[in-house]
Amino acid sequence: QARLYYDDFEVQTMAYRAPEVLHGCPFGTPADMYSLGVLLLEAVLGRPLFRTASSRVGLAIQTACALGAAPRALFRAGKFY
């Protein structure tokens, strides 16, 4: 069923969107685990981890600031790289 979302990659809410989905790479269960991890961390912190960005670029910047830059080769084949 995930293949249905490969055209627009609108499979997750922006603030919980996994890096592979954000960059337009193939995704699976690990993307869901990433979203769950963000949610659980927010529950512990008592605040949002990422302010809801209105764009992929905005969220990519927030993610890189929080987690460090991802290896470029990892997302080079992505639709939105």
PDB file with SEQRES, HELIX, SHEET and CRYST1 records, atoms N, CA, C and O in Angstrom:
SEQRES   1 A   81  GLN ALA ARG LEU TYR TYR ASP ASP PHE GLU VAL GLN THR          
SEQRES   2 A   81  MET ALA TYR ARG ALA PRO GLU VAL LEU HIS GLY CYS PRO          
SEQRES   3 A   81  PHE GLY THR PRO ALA ASP MET TYR SER LEU GLY VAL LEU          
SEQRES   4 A   81  LEU LEU GLU ALA VAL LEU GLY ARG PRO LEU PHE ARG THR          
SEQRES   5 A   81  ALA SER SER ARG VAL GLY LEU ALA ILE GLN THR ALA CYS          
SEQRES   6 A   81  ALA LEU GLY ALA ALA PRO ARG ALA LEU PHE ARG ALA GLY          
SEQRES   7 A   81  LYS PHE TYR                                                  
HELIX    1 AA1 ALA A    2  TYR A    5  5                                   4    
HELIX    2 AA2 MET A   14  TYR A   16  5                                   3    
HELIX    3 AA3 PRO A   19  LEU A   22  1                                   4    
HELIX    4 AA4 THR A   29  LEU A   45  1                                  17    
HELIX    5 AA5 ARG A   56  LEU A   67  1                                  12    
HELIX    6 AA6 ARG A   72  PHE A   75  1                                   4    
CRYST1    1.000    1.000    1.000  90.00  90.00  90.00 P 1           1          
ATOM      1  N   GLN A   1       0.797  -1.183   0.000  1.00  0.00           N  
ATOM      2  CA  GLN A   1       0.000   0.000   0.000  1.00  0.00           C  
ATOM      3  C   GLN A   1       0.850   1.261   0.000  1.00  0.00           C  
ATOM      4  O   GLN A   1       0.399   2.299  -0.483  1.00  0.00           O  
ATOM      5  N   ALA A   2       2.061   1.199   0.526  1.00  0.00           N  
ATOM      6  CA  ALA A   2       2.912   2.393   0.595  1.00  0.00           C  
ATOM      7  C   ALA A   2       3.206   2.944  -0.792  1.00  0.00           C  
ATOM      8  O   ALA A   2       3.407   4.150  -0.937  1.00  0.00           O  
ATOM      9  N   ARG A   3       3.236   2.116  -1.790  1.00  0.00           N  
ATOM     10  CA  ARG A   3       3.535   2.572  -3.152  1.00  0.00           C  
ATOM     11  C   ARG A   3       2.530   3.610  -3.655  1.00  0.00           C  
ATOM     12  O   ARG A   3       2.849   4.401  -4.542  1.00  0.00           O  
ATOM     13  N   LEU A   4       1.326   3.610  -3.099  1.00  0.00           N  
ATOM     14  CA  LEU A   4       0.322   4.590  -3.496  1.00  0.00           C  
ATOM     15  C   LEU A   4       0.749   6.016  -3.141  1.00  0.00           C  
ATOM     16  O   LEU A   4       0.275   6.973  -3.753  1.00  0.00           O  
ATOM     17  N   TYR A   5       1.630   6.162  -2.168  1.00  0.00           N  
ATOM     18  CA  TYR A   5       2.041   7.482  -1.704  1.00  0.00           C  
ATOM     19  C   TYR A   5       3.347   7.960  -2.337  1.00  0.00           C  
ATOM     20  O   TYR A   5       3.811   9.054  -2.013  1.00  0.00           O  
ATOM     21  N   TYR A   6       3.945   7.183  -3.218  1.00  0.00           N  
ATOM     22  CA  TYR A   6       5.244   7.538  -3.777  1.00  0.00           C  
ATOM     23  C   TYR A   6       5.196   8.709  -4.752  1.00  0.00           C  
ATOM     24  O   TYR A   6       6.249   9.235  -5.110  1.00  0.00           O  
ATOM     25  N   ASP A   7       4.023   9.134  -5.192  1.00  0.00           N  
ATOM     26  CA  ASP A   7       3.946  10.292  -6.078  1.00  0.00           C  
ATOM     27  C   ASP A   7       4.120  11.595  -5.317  1.00  0.00           C  
ATOM     28  O   ASP A   7       4.842  12.484  -5.769  1.00  0.00           O  
ATOM     29  N   ASP A   8       3.466  11.720  -4.162  1.00  0.00           N  
ATOM     30  CA  ASP A   8       3.529  12.987  -3.428  1.00  0.00           C  
ATOM     31  C   ASP A   8       4.161  12.871  -2.040  1.00  0.00           C  
ATOM     32  O   ASP A   8       4.485  13.894  -1.436  1.00  0.00           O  
ATOM     33  N   PHE A   9       4.343  11.672  -1.522  1.00  0.00           N  
ATOM     34  CA  PHE A   9       4.974  11.426  -0.228  1.00  0.00           C  
ATOM     35  C   PHE A   9       4.249  12.137   0.914  1.00  0.00           C  
ATOM     36  O   PHE A   9       4.879  12.515   1.902  1.00  0.00           O  
ATOM     37  N   GLU A  10       2.949  12.320   0.792  1.00  0.00           N  
ATOM     38  CA  GLU A  10       2.137  12.929   1.844  1.00  0.00           C  
ATOM     39  C   GLU A  10       1.568  11.827   2.737  1.00  0.00           C  
ATOM     40  O   GLU A  10       0.353  11.704   2.888  1.00  0.00           O  
ATOM     41  N   VAL A  11       2.443  11.044   3.316  1.00  0.00           N  
ATOM     42  CA  VAL A  11       2.023   9.880   4.072  1.00  0.00           C  
ATOM     43  C   VAL A  11       2.037  10.131   5.583  1.00  0.00           C  
ATOM     44  O   VAL A  11       1.429   9.370   6.335  1.00  0.00           O  
ATOM     45  N   GLN A  12       2.710  11.168   6.028  1.00  0.00           N  
ATOM     46  CA  GLN A  12       2.807  11.476   7.449  1.00  0.00           C  
ATOM     47  C   GLN A  12       2.572  12.965   7.670  1.00  0.00           C  
ATOM     48  O   GLN A  12       2.834  13.782   6.787  1.00  0.00           O  
ATOM     49  N   THR A  13       2.079  13.309   8.847  1.00  0.00           N  
ATOM     50  CA  THR A  13       1.942  14.709   9.223  1.00  0.00           C  
ATOM     51  C   THR A  13       3.326  15.339   9.224  1.00  0.00           C  
ATOM     52  O   THR A  13       4.299  14.699   9.623  1.00  0.00           O  
ATOM     53  N   MET A  14       3.422  16.578   8.785  1.00  0.00           N  
ATOM     54  CA  MET A  14       4.722  17.220   8.566  1.00  0.00           C  
ATOM     55  C   MET A  14       5.650  17.136   9.776  1.00  0.00           C  
ATOM     56  O   MET A  14       6.822  16.798   9.609  1.00  0.00           O  
ATOM     57  N   ALA A  15       5.178  17.427  10.976  1.00  0.00           N  
ATOM     58  CA  ALA A  15       6.054  17.444  12.156  1.00  0.00           C  
ATOM     59  C   ALA A  15       6.589  16.058  12.520  1.00  0.00           C  
ATOM     60  O   ALA A  15       7.576  15.949  13.248  1.00  0.00           O  
ATOM     61  N   TYR A  16       5.952  15.012  12.025  1.00  0.00           N  
ATOM     62  CA  TYR A  16       6.352  13.639  12.348  1.00  0.00           C  
ATOM     63  C   TYR A  16       6.918  12.898  11.138  1.00  0.00           C  
ATOM     64  O   TYR A  16       7.129  11.686  11.190  1.00  0.00           O  
ATOM     65  N   ARG A  17       7.157  13.609  10.079  1.00  0.00           N  
ATOM     66  CA  ARG A  17       7.610  13.001   8.825  1.00  0.00           C  
ATOM     67  C   ARG A  17       9.051  12.526   8.945  1.00  0.00           C  
ATOM     68  O   ARG A  17       9.938  13.299   9.305  1.00  0.00           O  
ATOM     69  N   ALA A  18       9.277  11.270   8.648  1.00  0.00           N  
ATOM     70  CA  ALA A  18      10.606  10.674   8.711  1.00  0.00           C  
ATOM     71  C   ALA A  18      11.502  11.256   7.611  1.00  0.00           C  
ATOM     72  O   ALA A  18      11.007  11.668   6.562  1.00  0.00           O  
ATOM     73  N   PRO A  19      12.811  11.289   7.848  1.00  0.00           N  
ATOM     74  CA  PRO A  19      13.721  11.849   6.850  1.00  0.00           C  
ATOM     75  C   PRO A  19      13.607  11.206   5.470  1.00  0.00           C  
ATOM     76  O   PRO A  19      13.697  11.902   4.459  1.00  0.00           O  
ATOM     77  N   GLU A  20      13.411   9.890   5.415  1.00  0.00           N  
ATOM     78  CA  GLU A  20      13.316   9.247   4.108  1.00  0.00           C  
ATOM     79  C   GLU A  20      12.056   9.688   3.357  1.00  0.00           C  
ATOM     80  O   GLU A  20      12.075   9.812   2.133  1.00  0.00           O  
ATOM     81  N   VAL A  21      10.972   9.924   4.083  1.00  0.00           N  
ATOM     82  CA  VAL A  21       9.742  10.413   3.467  1.00  0.00           C  
ATOM     83  C   VAL A  21       9.925  11.874   3.063  1.00  0.00           C  
ATOM     84  O   VAL A  21       9.486  12.291   1.991  1.00  0.00           O  
ATOM     85  N   LEU A  22      10.566  12.634   3.920  1.00  0.00           N  
ATOM     86  CA  LEU A  22      10.814  14.047   3.661  1.00  0.00           C  
ATOM     87  C   LEU A  22      11.608  14.271   2.379  1.00  0.00           C  
ATOM     88  O   LEU A  22      11.353  15.223   1.642  1.00  0.00           O  
ATOM     89  N   HIS A  23      12.570  13.392   2.116  1.00  0.00           N  
ATOM     90  CA  HIS A  23      13.423  13.525   0.931  1.00  0.00           C  
ATOM     91  C   HIS A  23      12.916  12.745  -0.282  1.00  0.00           C  
ATOM     92  O   HIS A  23      13.522  12.798  -1.353  1.00  0.00           O  
ATOM     93  N   GLY A  24      11.810  12.025  -0.118  1.00  0.00           N  
ATOM     94  CA  GLY A  24      11.234  11.317  -1.252  1.00  0.00           C  
ATOM     95  C   GLY A  24      11.907  10.004  -1.579  1.00  0.00           C  
ATOM     96  O   GLY A  24      11.969   9.606  -2.742  1.00  0.00           O  
ATOM     97  N   CYS A  25      12.410   9.330  -0.566  1.00  0.00           N  
ATOM     98  CA  CYS A  25      13.039   8.014  -0.755  1.00  0.00           C  
ATOM     99  C   CYS A  25      12.034   6.911  -0.420  1.00  0.00           C  
ATOM    100  O   CYS A  25      11.045   7.166   0.267  1.00  0.00           O  
ATOM    101  N   PRO A  26      12.276   5.698  -0.897  1.00  0.00           N  
ATOM    102  CA  PRO A  26      11.398   4.590  -0.526  1.00  0.00           C  
ATOM    103  C   PRO A  26      11.332   4.454   1.001  1.00  0.00           C  
ATOM    104  O   PRO A  26      12.332   4.663   1.689  1.00  0.00           O  
ATOM    105  N   PHE A  27      10.176   4.111   1.516  1.00  0.00           N  
ATOM    106  CA  PHE A  27       9.996   4.037   2.962  1.00  0.00           C  
ATOM    107  C   PHE A  27       9.209   2.803   3.338  1.00  0.00           C  
ATOM    108  O   PHE A  27       8.617   2.140   2.486  1.00  0.00           O  
ATOM    109  N   GLY A  28       9.210   2.508   4.604  1.00  0.00           N  
ATOM    110  CA  GLY A  28       8.491   1.353   5.123  1.00  0.00           C  
ATOM    111  C   GLY A  28       8.246   1.546   6.607  1.00  0.00           C  
ATOM    112  O   GLY A  28       8.068   2.672   7.072  1.00  0.00           O  
ATOM    113  N   THR A  29       8.238   0.460   7.342  1.00  0.00           N  
ATOM    114  CA  THR A  29       7.970   0.483   8.770  1.00  0.00           C  
ATOM    115  C   THR A  29       8.924   1.384   9.553  1.00  0.00           C  
ATOM    116  O   THR A  29       8.475   2.019  10.507  1.00  0.00           O  
ATOM    117  N   PRO A  30      10.212   1.479   9.210  1.00  0.00           N  
ATOM    118  CA  PRO A  30      11.087   2.394   9.963  1.00  0.00           C  
ATOM    119  C   PRO A  30      10.593   3.846   9.976  1.00  0.00           C  
ATOM    120  O   PRO A  30      10.852   4.567  10.940  1.00  0.00           O  
ATOM    121  N   ALA A  31       9.901   4.283   8.947  1.00  0.00           N  
ATOM    122  CA  ALA A  31       9.348   5.643   8.930  1.00  0.00           C  
ATOM    123  C   ALA A  31       8.294   5.793  10.021  1.00  0.00           C  
ATOM    124  O   ALA A  31       8.204   6.844  10.656  1.00  0.00           O  
ATOM    125  N   ASP A  32       7.504   4.762  10.240  1.00  0.00           N  
ATOM    126  CA  ASP A  32       6.510   4.789  11.308  1.00  0.00           C  
ATOM    127  C   ASP A  32       7.181   4.788  12.681  1.00  0.00           C  
ATOM    128  O   ASP A  32       6.711   5.453  13.604  1.00  0.00           O  
ATOM    129  N   MET A  33       8.260   4.055  12.814  1.00  0.00           N  
ATOM    130  CA  MET A  33       8.985   4.007  14.082  1.00  0.00           C  
ATOM    131  C   MET A  33       9.619   5.361  14.398  1.00  0.00           C  
ATOM    132  O   MET A  33       9.676   5.762  15.560  1.00  0.00           O  
ATOM    133  N   TYR A  34      10.092   6.063  13.377  1.00  0.00           N  
ATOM    134  CA  TYR A  34      10.630   7.407  13.561  1.00  0.00           C  
ATOM    135  C   TYR A  34       9.532   8.325  14.107  1.00  0.00           C  
ATOM    136  O   TYR A  34       9.755   9.055  15.073  1.00  0.00           O  
ATOM    137  N   SER A  35       8.358   8.286  13.493  1.00  0.00           N  
ATOM    138  CA  SER A  35       7.245   9.119  13.937  1.00  0.00           C  
ATOM    139  C   SER A  35       6.850   8.787  15.373  1.00  0.00           C  
ATOM    140  O   SER A  35       6.577   9.689  16.166  1.00  0.00           O  
ATOM    141  N   LEU A  36       6.818   7.522  15.705  1.00  0.00           N  
ATOM    142  CA  LEU A  36       6.504   7.106  17.066  1.00  0.00           C  
ATOM    143  C   LEU A  36       7.557   7.622  18.039  1.00  0.00           C  
ATOM    144  O   LEU A  36       7.220   8.075  19.133  1.00  0.00           O  
ATOM    145  N   GLY A  37       8.819   7.558  17.656  1.00  0.00           N  
ATOM    146  CA  GLY A  37       9.897   8.073  18.498  1.00  0.00           C  
ATOM    147  C   GLY A  37       9.753   9.561  18.766  1.00  0.00           C  
ATOM    148  O   GLY A  37       9.955  10.012  19.893  1.00  0.00           O  
ATOM    149  N   VAL A  38       9.406  10.330  17.736  1.00  0.00           N  
ATOM    150  CA  VAL A  38       9.186  11.766  17.914  1.00  0.00           C  
ATOM    151  C   VAL A  38       8.028  11.991  18.885  1.00  0.00           C  
ATOM    152  O   VAL A  38       8.118  12.828  19.783  1.00  0.00           O  
ATOM    153  N   LEU A  39       6.955  11.249  18.704  1.00  0.00           N  
ATOM    154  CA  LEU A  39       5.786  11.380  19.566  1.00  0.00           C  
ATOM    155  C   LEU A  39       6.122  11.059  21.025  1.00  0.00           C  
ATOM    156  O   LEU A  39       5.719  11.789  21.930  1.00  0.00           O  
ATOM    157  N   LEU A  40       6.855   9.974  21.250  1.00  0.00           N  
ATOM    158  CA  LEU A  40       7.215   9.584  22.618  1.00  0.00           C  
ATOM    159  C   LEU A  40       8.149  10.613  23.254  1.00  0.00           C  
ATOM    160  O   LEU A  40       8.010  10.924  24.437  1.00  0.00           O  
ATOM    161  N   LEU A  41       9.084  11.136  22.493  1.00  0.00           N  
ATOM    162  CA  LEU A  41       9.986  12.155  23.012  1.00  0.00           C  
ATOM    163  C   LEU A  41       9.221  13.424  23.382  1.00  0.00           C  
ATOM    164  O   LEU A  41       9.527  14.072  24.383  1.00  0.00           O  
ATOM    165  N   GLU A  42       8.237  13.769  22.579  1.00  0.00           N  
ATOM    166  CA  GLU A  42       7.399  14.918  22.906  1.00  0.00           C  
ATOM    167  C   GLU A  42       6.624  14.692  24.204  1.00  0.00           C  
ATOM    168  O   GLU A  42       6.443  15.621  24.992  1.00  0.00           O  
ATOM    169  N   ALA A  43       6.172  13.470  24.421  1.00  0.00           N  
ATOM    170  CA  ALA A  43       5.446  13.150  25.655  1.00  0.00           C  
ATOM    171  C   ALA A  43       6.354  13.308  26.872  1.00  0.00           C  
ATOM    172  O   ALA A  43       5.918  13.790  27.918  1.00  0.00           O  
ATOM    173  N   VAL A  44       7.609  12.904  26.736  1.00  0.00           N  
ATOM    174  CA  VAL A  44       8.563  13.030  27.835  1.00  0.00           C  
ATOM    175  C   VAL A  44       8.932  14.492  28.074  1.00  0.00           C  
ATOM    176  O   VAL A  44       8.985  14.944  29.218  1.00  0.00           O  
ATOM    177  N   LEU A  45       9.187  15.228  26.992  1.00  0.00           N  
ATOM    178  CA  LEU A  45       9.596  16.629  27.106  1.00  0.00           C  
ATOM    179  C   LEU A  45       8.440  17.552  27.489  1.00  0.00           C  
ATOM    180  O   LEU A  45       8.651  18.594  28.110  1.00  0.00           O  
ATOM    181  N   GLY A  46       7.232  17.169  27.120  1.00  0.00           N  
ATOM    182  CA  GLY A  46       6.076  18.000  27.373  1.00  0.00           C  
ATOM    183  C   GLY A  46       5.946  19.169  26.410  1.00  0.00           C  
ATOM    184  O   GLY A  46       5.258  20.148  26.699  1.00  0.00           O  
ATOM    185  N   ARG A  47       6.605  19.064  25.276  1.00  0.00           N  
ATOM    186  CA  ARG A  47       6.539  20.122  24.251  1.00  0.00           C  
ATOM    187  C   ARG A  47       6.825  19.504  22.894  1.00  0.00           C  
ATOM    188  O   ARG A  47       7.386  18.412  22.816  1.00  0.00           O  
ATOM    189  N   PRO A  48       6.448  20.185  21.830  1.00  0.00           N  
ATOM    190  CA  PRO A  48       6.742  19.664  20.484  1.00  0.00           C  
ATOM    191  C   PRO A  48       8.245  19.624  20.216  1.00  0.00           C  
ATOM    192  O   PRO A  48       8.976  20.534  20.607  1.00  0.00           O  
ATOM    193  N   LEU A  49       8.687  18.593  19.566  1.00  0.00           N  
ATOM    194  CA  LEU A  49      10.101  18.493  19.214  1.00  0.00           C  
ATOM    195  C   LEU A  49      10.408  19.414  18.043  1.00  0.00           C  
ATOM    196  O   LEU A  49      11.410  20.129  18.058  1.00  0.00           O  
ATOM    197  N   PHE A  50       9.561  19.400  17.042  1.00  0.00           N  
ATOM    198  CA  PHE A  50       9.721  20.262  15.874  1.00  0.00           C  
ATOM    199  C   PHE A  50       8.499  21.161  15.772  1.00  0.00           C  
ATOM    200  O   PHE A  50       7.365  20.686  15.839  1.00  0.00           O  
ATOM    201  N   ARG A  51       8.727  22.437  15.611  1.00  0.00           N  
ATOM    202  CA  ARG A  51       7.614  23.337  15.336  1.00  0.00           C  
ATOM    203  C   ARG A  51       7.118  22.983  13.952  1.00  0.00           C  
ATOM    204  O   ARG A  51       7.918  22.796  13.036  1.00  0.00           O  
ATOM    205  N   THR A  52       5.841  22.890  13.789  1.00  0.00           N  
ATOM    206  CA  THR A  52       5.299  22.463  12.510  1.00  0.00           C  
ATOM    207  C   THR A  52       5.753  23.404  11.409  1.00  0.00           C  
ATOM    208  O   THR A  52       5.400  24.583  11.384  1.00  0.00           O  
ATOM    209  N   ALA A  53       6.526  22.866  10.524  1.00  0.00           N  
ATOM    210  CA  ALA A  53       7.023  23.626   9.381  1.00  0.00           C  
ATOM    211  C   ALA A  53       6.009  23.538   8.258  1.00  0.00           C  
ATOM    212  O   ALA A  53       5.296  22.543   8.129  1.00  0.00           O  
ATOM    213  N   SER A  54       5.948  24.564   7.463  1.00  0.00           N  
ATOM    214  CA  SER A  54       4.994  24.563   6.358  1.00  0.00           C  
ATOM    215  C   SER A  54       5.602  24.004   5.080  1.00  0.00           C  
ATOM    216  O   SER A  54       4.926  23.904   4.056  1.00  0.00           O  
ATOM    217  N   SER A  55       6.880  23.640   5.141  1.00  0.00           N  
ATOM    218  CA  SER A  55       7.533  23.126   3.937  1.00  0.00           C  
ATOM    219  C   SER A  55       8.508  22.018   4.287  1.00  0.00           C  
ATOM    220  O   SER A  55       8.932  21.878   5.434  1.00  0.00           O  
ATOM    221  N   ARG A  56       8.851  21.244   3.287  1.00  0.00           N  
ATOM    222  CA  ARG A  56       9.849  20.186   3.464  1.00  0.00           C  
ATOM    223  C   ARG A  56      11.199  20.774   3.868  1.00  0.00           C  
ATOM    224  O   ARG A  56      11.895  20.228   4.724  1.00  0.00           O  
ATOM    225  N   VAL A  57      11.556  21.888   3.243  1.00  0.00           N  
ATOM    226  CA  VAL A  57      12.850  22.516   3.525  1.00  0.00           C  
ATOM    227  C   VAL A  57      12.904  22.973   4.980  1.00  0.00           C  
ATOM    228  O   VAL A  57      13.915  22.778   5.655  1.00  0.00           O  
ATOM    229  N   GLY A  58      11.829  23.576   5.462  1.00  0.00           N  
ATOM    230  CA  GLY A  58      11.794  24.027   6.851  1.00  0.00           C  
ATOM    231  C   GLY A  58      11.961  22.881   7.829  1.00  0.00           C  
ATOM    232  O   GLY A  58      12.697  23.003   8.808  1.00  0.00           O  
ATOM    233  N   LEU A  59      11.289  21.776   7.576  1.00  0.00           N  
ATOM    234  CA  LEU A  59      11.421  20.622   8.460  1.00  0.00           C  
ATOM    235  C   LEU A  59      12.803  19.997   8.329  1.00  0.00           C  
ATOM    236  O   LEU A  59      13.368  19.544   9.324  1.00  0.00           O  
ATOM    237  N   ALA A  60      13.354  19.965   7.130  1.00  0.00           N  
ATOM    238  CA  ALA A  60      14.702  19.409   6.941  1.00  0.00           C  
ATOM    239  C   ALA A  60      15.718  20.208   7.743  1.00  0.00           C  
ATOM    240  O   ALA A  60      16.636  19.631   8.326  1.00  0.00           O  
ATOM    241  N   ILE A  61      15.567  21.524   7.779  1.00  0.00           N  
ATOM    242  CA  ILE A  61      16.479  22.367   8.554  1.00  0.00           C  
ATOM    243  C   ILE A  61      16.318  22.090  10.044  1.00  0.00           C  
ATOM    244  O   ILE A  61      17.310  21.942  10.758  1.00  0.00           O  
ATOM    245  N   GLN A  62      15.083  22.020  10.516  1.00  0.00           N  
ATOM    246  CA  GLN A  62      14.842  21.736  11.935  1.00  0.00           C  
ATOM    247  C   GLN A  62      15.390  20.365  12.336  1.00  0.00           C  
ATOM    248  O   GLN A  62      15.976  20.211  13.407  1.00  0.00           O  
ATOM    249  N   THR A  63      15.193  19.382  11.470  1.00  0.00           N  
ATOM    250  CA  THR A  63      15.678  18.030  11.754  1.00  0.00           C  
ATOM    251  C   THR A  63      17.195  18.007  11.807  1.00  0.00           C  
ATOM    252  O   THR A  63      17.771  17.386  12.700  1.00  0.00           O  
ATOM    253  N   ALA A  64      17.848  18.670  10.870  1.00  0.00           N  
ATOM    254  CA  ALA A  64      19.313  18.711  10.849  1.00  0.00           C  
ATOM    255  C   ALA A  64      19.858  19.430  12.080  1.00  0.00           C  
ATOM    256  O   ALA A  64      20.890  19.029  12.619  1.00  0.00           O  
ATOM    257  N   CYS A  65      19.189  20.471  12.525  1.00  0.00           N  
ATOM    258  CA  CYS A  65      19.623  21.190  13.726  1.00  0.00           C  
ATOM    259  C   CYS A  65      19.496  20.307  14.972  1.00  0.00           C  
ATOM    260  O   CYS A  65      20.355  20.347  15.853  1.00  0.00           O  
ATOM    261  N   ALA A  66      18.439  19.523  15.043  1.00  0.00           N  
ATOM    262  CA  ALA A  66      18.193  18.686  16.220  1.00  0.00           C  
ATOM    263  C   ALA A  66      19.010  17.399  16.215  1.00  0.00           C  
ATOM    264  O   ALA A  66      19.511  16.975  17.257  1.00  0.00           O  
ATOM    265  N   LEU A  67      19.144  16.781  15.053  1.00  0.00           N  
ATOM    266  CA  LEU A  67      19.755  15.454  14.979  1.00  0.00           C  
ATOM    267  C   LEU A  67      21.098  15.424  14.261  1.00  0.00           C  
ATOM    268  O   LEU A  67      21.778  14.398  14.261  1.00  0.00           O  
ATOM    269  N   GLY A  68      21.480  16.528  13.657  1.00  0.00           N  
ATOM    270  CA  GLY A  68      22.694  16.552  12.849  1.00  0.00           C  
ATOM    271  C   GLY A  68      22.356  16.235  11.402  1.00  0.00           C  
ATOM    272  O   GLY A  68      21.324  15.634  11.101  1.00  0.00           O  
ATOM    273  N   ALA A  69      23.223  16.640  10.540  1.00  0.00           N  
ATOM    274  CA  ALA A  69      22.995  16.428   9.110  1.00  0.00           C  
ATOM    275  C   ALA A  69      23.099  14.943   8.762  1.00  0.00           C  
ATOM    276  O   ALA A  69      23.995  14.241   9.230  1.00  0.00           O  
ATOM    277  N   ALA A  70      22.184  14.494   7.951  1.00  0.00           N  
ATOM    278  CA  ALA A  70      22.213  13.106   7.487  1.00  0.00           C  
ATOM    279  C   ALA A  70      23.248  12.978   6.374  1.00  0.00           C  
ATOM    280  O   ALA A  70      23.512  13.951   5.668  1.00  0.00           O  
ATOM    281  N   PRO A  71      23.834  11.806   6.206  1.00  0.00           N  
ATOM    282  CA  PRO A  71      24.778  11.616   5.102  1.00  0.00           C  
ATOM    283  C   PRO A  71      24.108  11.890   3.758  1.00  0.00           C  
ATOM    284  O   PRO A  71      23.028  11.366   3.483  1.00  0.00           O  
ATOM    285  N   ARG A  72      24.737  12.699   2.930  1.00  0.00           N  
ATOM    286  CA  ARG A  72      24.155  13.082   1.639  1.00  0.00           C  
ATOM    287  C   ARG A  72      23.858  11.872   0.758  1.00  0.00           C  
ATOM    288  O   ARG A  72      22.838  11.842   0.070  1.00  0.00           O  
ATOM    289  N   ALA A  73      24.732  10.889   0.774  1.00  0.00           N  
ATOM    290  CA  ALA A  73      24.545   9.717  -0.082  1.00  0.00           C  
ATOM    291  C   ALA A  73      23.270   8.964   0.275  1.00  0.00           C  
ATOM    292  O   ALA A  73      22.696   8.274  -0.568  1.00  0.00           O  
ATOM    293  N   LEU A  74      22.833   9.093   1.506  1.00  0.00           N  
ATOM    294  CA  LEU A  74      21.647   8.375   1.967  1.00  0.00           C  
ATOM    295  C   LEU A  74      20.388   8.842   1.236  1.00  0.00           C  
ATOM    296  O   LEU A  74      19.503   8.032   0.957  1.00  0.00           O  
ATOM    297  N   PHE A  75      20.298  10.124   0.926  1.00  0.00           N  
ATOM    298  CA  PHE A  75      19.091  10.680   0.322  1.00  0.00           C  
ATOM    299  C   PHE A  75      19.282  11.160  -1.103  1.00  0.00           C  
ATOM    300  O   PHE A  75      18.359  11.729  -1.686  1.00  0.00           O  
ATOM    301  N   ARG A  76      20.428  10.951  -1.664  1.00  0.00           N  
ATOM    302  CA  ARG A  76      20.729  11.444  -3.015  1.00  0.00           C  
ATOM    303  C   ARG A  76      19.746  10.936  -4.066  1.00  0.00           C  
ATOM    304  O   ARG A  76      19.447  11.642  -5.029  1.00  0.00           O  
ATOM    305  N   ALA A  77      19.250   9.737  -3.889  1.00  0.00           N  
ATOM    306  CA  ALA A  77      18.320   9.160  -4.869  1.00  0.00           C  
ATOM    307  C   ALA A  77      16.872   9.594  -4.613  1.00  0.00           C  
ATOM    308  O   ALA A  77      15.964   9.164  -5.323  1.00  0.00           O  
ATOM    309  N   GLY A  78      16.654  10.439  -3.608  1.00  0.00           N  
ATOM    310  CA  GLY A  78      15.312  10.850  -3.268  1.00  0.00           C  
ATOM    311  C   GLY A  78      14.692  11.787  -4.292  1.00  0.00           C  
ATOM    312  O   GLY A  78      15.394  12.507  -5.001  1.00  0.00           O  
ATOM    313  N   LYS A  79      13.397  11.767  -4.357  1.00  0.00           N  
ATOM    314  CA  LYS A  79      12.645  12.591  -5.299  1.00  0.00           C  
ATOM    315  C   LYS A  79      12.788  14.084  -4.985  1.00  0.00           C  
ATOM    316  O   LYS A  79      12.722  14.912  -5.893  1.00  0.00           O  
ATOM    317  N   PHE A  80      12.982  14.432  -3.717  1.00  0.00           N  
ATOM    318  CA  PHE A  80      13.060  15.832  -3.309  1.00  0.00           C  
ATOM    319  C   PHE A  80      14.436  16.232  -2.831  1.00  0.00           C  
ATOM    320  O   PHE A  80      14.555  17.173  -2.046  1.00  0.00           O  
ATOM    321  N   TYR A  81      15.471  15.561  -3.269  1.00  0.00           N  
ATOM    322  CA  TYR A  81      16.843  15.876  -2.811  1.00  0.00           C  
ATOM    323  C   TYR A  81      17.303  17.197  -3.337  1.00  0.00           C  
ATOM    324  O   TYR A  81      18.425  17.618  -3.054  1.00  0.00           O  
TER     325      TYR A  81                                                      
END                                                                             
